Amino acid sequence: MSVDHLIRRSDRRRSETPNAVMTTFASPSQGGAGHAMWRVDMAPGARGPLHSFDAEQIWAVVEGGATVELDGASFAVEPGDTVVLPAGTTRRINADTDHGFAAIVSAPAGAEARVDGSPDTVVPPWTI
């Protein structure tokens, strides 16, 4: 194994938003990965923005729980559940009010996000 492909714990990146903390485990800027992988931690009752991505994301729930809003439908998730969020779908994550929420997420690096109602896109820093 080449050490060029090893990302040490000390090389993880932490990004904070008003809704969550993202800890990046792998991304192009951390060793040339073609996909990004990160952990999302949301405090009890936290609610993400209504938004979409131009790429598929895969969320594996590891702690707590949440209600996922996906293209007008909503459903509860708990540890052990995995959610595939298709590209272009409007989504929002609402953390459990008692236990919060944590998930491991994977997506193509550099995927662009758009907050609902805005023409602007952004590449989240935890994915590059």
C-alpha positions as CSV (number, residue, x, y, z in Angstrom):
1,M,0.0,0.0,0.0
2,S,1.2,3.4,-0.9
3,V,1.2,5.9,2.0
4,D,0.1,8.5,-0.6
5,H,-3.4,7.0,-0.2
6,L,-3.4,7.0,3.6
7,I,-5.2,9.9,5.4
8,R,-4.3,10.1,9.0
9,R,-6.7,11.0,11.8
10,S,-4.7,14.2,12.3
11,D,-5.4,15.2,8.6
12,R,-9.2,15.2,9.1
13,R,-10.9,18.6,8.5
14,R,-13.7,20.0,10.6
15,S,-16.3,22.4,9.0
16,E,-19.1,24.0,11.1
17,T,-22.3,25.5,9.8
18,P,-25.2,26.9,12.0
19,N,-26.9,23.4,11.6
20,A,-24.1,20.8,11.8
21,V,-20.5,19.9,12.1
22,M,-18.9,18.0,9.2
23,T,-15.7,16.1,9.7
24,T,-14.0,15.2,6.4
25,F,-12.3,11.8,6.3
26,A,-11.4,11.7,2.6
27,S,-11.5,14.2,-0.3
28,P,-9.3,15.2,-3.2
29,S,-7.3,17.8,-1.2
30,Q,-6.5,15.1,1.4
31,G,-4.9,12.5,-0.8
32,G,-6.5,12.5,-4.2
33,A,-9.8,10.7,-3.5
34,G,-12.3,11.0,-6.3
35,H,-15.1,11.0,-3.8
36,A,-15.6,12.8,-0.5
37,M,-16.5,11.0,2.7
38,W,-17.4,12.9,5.9
39,R,-19.3,12.6,9.1
40,V,-22.3,14.9,9.9
41,D,-23.1,15.6,13.5
42,M,-26.3,17.5,14.3
43,A,-27.3,18.7,17.8
44,P,-30.8,17.6,19.1
45,G,-33.5,19.6,17.2
46,A,-31.1,21.0,14.6
47,R,-32.6,21.5,11.1
48,G,-30.7,21.7,7.9
49,P,-31.7,24.1,5.0
50,L,-34.0,23.0,2.2
51,H,-31.5,22.4,-0.6
52,S,-30.4,20.1,-3.4
53,F,-27.1,18.7,-4.8
54,D,-26.2,18.0,-8.4
55,A,-24.9,14.6,-7.4
56,E,-26.1,11.6,-5.5
57,Q,-25.2,11.3,-1.8
58,I,-25.3,8.2,0.4
59,W,-26.0,8.8,4.1
60,A,-25.4,5.9,6.6
61,V,-27.0,6.7,10.0
62,V,-24.7,5.9,12.9
63,E,-26.2,7.7,15.9
64,G,-29.4,9.3,17.0
65,G,-32.1,9.7,14.4
66,A,-33.7,12.2,12.0
67,T,-36.6,13.0,9.8
68,V,-35.6,13.3,6.2
69,E,-37.6,15.4,3.8
70,L,-37.0,14.3,0.3
71,D,-38.9,15.8,-2.7
72,G,-42.0,16.5,-0.6
73,A,-42.1,13.2,1.3
74,S,-40.7,12.6,4.8
75,F,-39.6,9.6,6.7
76,A,-37.7,8.7,9.9
77,V,-34.2,7.2,10.0
78,E,-32.3,5.5,12.8
79,P,-28.9,3.9,13.3
80,G,-28.2,1.2,10.7
81,D,-30.4,2.9,8.1
82,T,-28.9,4.1,4.8
83,V,-30.5,6.7,2.6
84,V,-29.6,7.3,-1.0
85,L,-30.4,10.9,-1.9
86,P,-30.6,11.2,-5.7
87,A,-29.0,14.1,-7.6
88,G,-31.4,17.1,-8.1
89,T,-33.8,16.2,-5.3
90,T,-34.8,18.7,-2.7
91,R,-34.0,17.6,0.8
92,R,-33.7,18.6,4.4
93,I,-32.5,16.7,7.5
94,N,-34.2,17.3,10.8
95,A,-32.3,15.9,13.8
96,D,-34.1,14.0,16.5
97,T,-35.1,16.5,19.2
98,D,-33.8,14.2,22.0
99,H,-30.8,12.5,20.6
100,G,-29.5,14.5,17.7
101,F,-28.2,12.8,14.6
102,A,-24.9,11.5,13.1
103,A,-24.2,9.9,9.7
104,I,-21.3,9.0,7.5
105,V,-21.9,10.5,4.0
106,S,-20.3,9.9,0.7
107,A,-20.6,11.9,-2.6
108,P,-18.6,12.7,-5.6
109,A,-16.0,15.4,-4.8
110,G,-16.9,18.9,-5.9
111,A,-20.7,18.4,-6.0
112,E,-22.5,21.6,-6.1
113,A,-25.3,22.5,-3.6
114,R,-28.1,25.0,-4.1
115,V,-30.3,26.3,-1.3
116,D,-34.0,26.2,-2.3
117,G,-35.1,29.4,-4.0
118,S,-31.6,30.6,-4.8
119,P,-29.9,30.6,-8.3
120,D,-26.5,30.4,-6.7
121,T,-24.5,27.2,-6.2
122,V,-21.7,26.4,-3.8
123,V,-19.3,23.5,-3.4
124,P,-19.2,22.7,0.3
125,P,-15.7,22.9,1.8
126,W,-16.0,19.4,3.3
127,T,-16.2,17.8,-0.2
128,I,-13.0,19.3,-1.8
